Amino acid sequence: MIALEGDFAYNFILGVMSAVNPCGFVLLPTYLMYYLGMELQPSATRATTLRRGLMVGSAVSSGFVGLFLIVGIITQSFTTAVRDNSKYLAFVVGLGLVAMGLLMLTGRKPRIAQPQVSLQRERTVRNMFLFGIAYAVASIGCTIGFVTSAVFGSVGRHGFVSGVFSIVLYGLGMASLVIALTVALAFAQVGIVQVLKKSLRFFDRISALFVLLTGLYLTWYWYGAITDRGSDGVIRRVDSLQSSVVNFLNDLGAVTLGLVFAAVILLALWFIRRPTQQRS
């Protein structure tokens, strides 16, 4: 019989923390705002909204975790090169978000930012998967060291099966947080739509502003890393907020977080699978 060894709770928490890491922290609220802009459809049923919420959250998580798995495997052999060059890729992501935000503010919509993509399953999954990859690229510089040493290192310390289990738990930690937040927003969407449906024409501009500010922050953050400028007041304030969120999640612990995330996701699945007449 194969024995499982390792600090699995820590690996799950590490996955949760990867979604709120210092480098990519600002992308999480931007993603939620971006998702809300895509989904503001007063005519959509709650079951449809929840189904799309699960799908979109899973797609973003898959892009994020998938890229980290690939980079983590590569990093086992090229640790220094990956760590030293990730900041340049993250800087490019920041510039890309600035360009996308500016286009959205002018009323032009890049294909990935078009709200109507939520009506087409294939395009939604592809666009949100790409968002997850961008999220991961922006985050790699702050988290790849932990992933390589704690998660992938578990393969060497505890054996292949335990190592794979650690990697799975890391992925579940990140995915659970993102999917649970997306589903929670989907649950709240009916009330949000009632408040915002008279001002939907302004919501695209609000989403664009979030994307633009996120791009400016990431560009400034990684420009400082590239030039060794160090942090400033803005970065320190965001880092302070990020630290507060991390401490709150860490205090809750892996078991509590896992139960909360599972309850939100299972509730959404139950609601979706209920007969139509019971949902009305």
N, C-alpha and C positions, 0 to 999 in steps of 0.2 A: 504493500500500500504506500502511495506517495504522500509524504508529509509536507505540509505547507509551512513555510517559515517566512518571517519578515514583519516589518511594521506596516501592516496593511491599512490601518486607520490613518497613519501619517501619509501614506501615498494617496488616499482618497482626499484628505484635507489639502494636500499639495495640489491636486487637480482643481479643487475648488478655488484655492488661492491663485492659481494661474489665470483665472478669469478676471481677477482684480489686481493683477500685478502692477507695479509702479509704471512700467513702460506703456502698457496698453490700457490702463485703467479707464481713461476717458472714452475709450471705444465702447465700453459696455452700455452706458446710458445713451450714447449716440446710436448704437445698434437698436436699442429698445425704441427710441424716438423714430428711427428710420422704419422699423417694423410697424409702428403705430401709423405712420403716414401711409404705408402700403395698404393697411387693413381698414382704414376708416371708410367703411361701406355700410351705411345705415340699413340696406336691404339684406345683408348677409345674416343667416341664422347663427345663433351662438354655437351650435354643433359644428357648423362649417368653419367658423372662426377658430374654435378650439382645435379642429383638425389641422387647419393651416398653421396655427401656433405651434403644435407639436412638430409638424413637418419643417417649418422654418427654423425652429430652435435646433432640431436634429441636424439640419443641413449646415448651419453655422458651426455647431459643435464638431461635425465631421471634418469640415475644412480646417478648423483650428487644431484638433487632435491629430488628424492625418498628417498635417505638415510637421507637427512636433515629433511624431513617430519617425518620419523620414529623416528629419534633421538630427534627431537623437541617435539614430543608427549611424548616420554619417559622422556625427560628432565623436563617436567612440574611437574613430581613427584619425579625425582631423579636428580635434577639440579647439585648439588655438585659432586655426584659420576660420572656423565657423563663428566662434565668439567674437573675433576681432572684426569680421566683415559684416556681421548681422546689422550693425548700426547704419551702414550705408543703405541696405535694403529697407530698413525701417524709415530712414530719412526720405527715400523715394515714395514710400507709402504715404507719408505725411504730405508731400508735395501733390501726390495724386488726389488726396482728399481735399486739399485746398482748391485744386482745379475743378473737382466735381462740385464742391460747394459753390464756387463762383458761377459755374454753369447753371446750377439749380436756382441761384438767386436771380439770374437773368431770365428765368422762365424756360430755359432749355433743359431738357432732361436727358442725361446719359442713359443708355439702355438699362444699366444696373439700377438706376434710381427711379425708374418709371413705376408709379403706384399700381398700374394695371397689371404688372407682372404677377401679382398675387392671384389673378384669375387663371393663370396658366401654370399648372403644376411643374412642368419641366423647367420653365424659365425661372420660377421661384426657387426651386432647388438649386439650380446652377448659380444664380445670382447670389443667394445667401451662402452657398458653399464658397464662392469667391470672397465674400465678405469675411467669412471665417478664416480664410487663408491670409487676407490682409491683416486681420486681428492678430493672427499668430506671428506674422512677420514683425509687426510692431512690438510684440511681446517677447520675442526670442532672446533679445539681449539680456533681459532681466531674469529669465526663468530656465534657460537651457542648461545652466550649470546644475541646478537642482534636479532637473529631469535626468540628466546624464548620470549624476552621482547616486542619487537616491532611488530613482525608478529603474533605469537601465542597469545600474550597478547591482541591483538586486539579483539579476541573472547570474552574475559571477559569485555573489556571496551566498545565495540560498538555492541555486539550481535553476534549471530552465522553467519548470512548472511554476515555482514560486515567483520567478521573475516576470513571467507572462501575466500572472495574477496581479502583480503590483502594477504593471503597465495598464491592464484593464481597469483597475480601480482608479488610477490616475485619470484615465479618459472618462470614466463614469463621474468622477468628481467634477470635472470641468463641464461635461455635458449636462449633468443634473442641475447645476446652478443656472446655466443659460436656458435650458428648456423650461425649468420651473418658473423663472422670471417671465419668459415669453408667454407661457400658459396663464400665469397670474394676470398679465396684462390683457390677454385675450378674454379672460373671465370678466375683467372690469370694463371691457370695451363697449358694451351696450350703454352703460352709463356715460362713458366718455363721449360716445357718439352723440348722445342726446345733448350734451353740453356744447360740443364743438361743431355740430352739423351746420349751424348757421354761419360759421366762420371757416369752413373747410378750405376756402380759397387762400386763406392766410397760412394754413398749416404747412403747405409746401415750402414757404419762405422760412418758417420756423425750423423745419427739418434741415433745410439748406444751411441755415445759420449754425445749427449744431454740427453739421458735417464740416463746414468751413472752420469753425473755432477748434474742432478736434484736429483738423489737418494742420492749422497754425501751431497748435500746442505741440503736436508730435514733431513737426518740422523743427521747432525751436528746441525741443527736448533733445532730439538726436543731433542737431547742429552743435549743441553744447557738448555732447559726448564725442563727436568727431573732432572738435577743436579743443577739447579738454578745458572748456570755459568754466565748467562747474555749474551748479544749480543757482537759481535766482529766486526772487520772492514768489513769482507765479508757480514755478516748479515746486518750491518748498511747500506752498499752500496745498497744491494738489496732492503731493506726497503725504502731507499730514492727514488729509481726508482719506486717502487710500489706506494709510496705516490704521485709522480708526475703523474702517470697514473690515480690514483683515483681522484686527484684534477682536472685533465683535463676532465674526465668523469662527475664529479660533476658540473663543470662549464657549461658544455653543457646542463645539466638538463634533467629531465625525458621525457618531451615532445619531445625535439630534438632527444634524443637517441632513443625513441620509433619510431619516424618517419624514422630515418635513418635505424634502424634494419628492420622495416617493408618494406621499399623500397627495400633493398637488397634481402630479402627473397621472396617478391612478384615478383621481377624481375626474380629470379631463377625459381619460379613456372610458370610464364608466358612463359619463354624460354622453359621449359620442355614440356609444353602443346601445344606449337606451332606445326603445321603440319611439318613433316619431310622435305618437299620440301622447306619450308620457312626458315629452319635452315641452309640449305646448301648454 
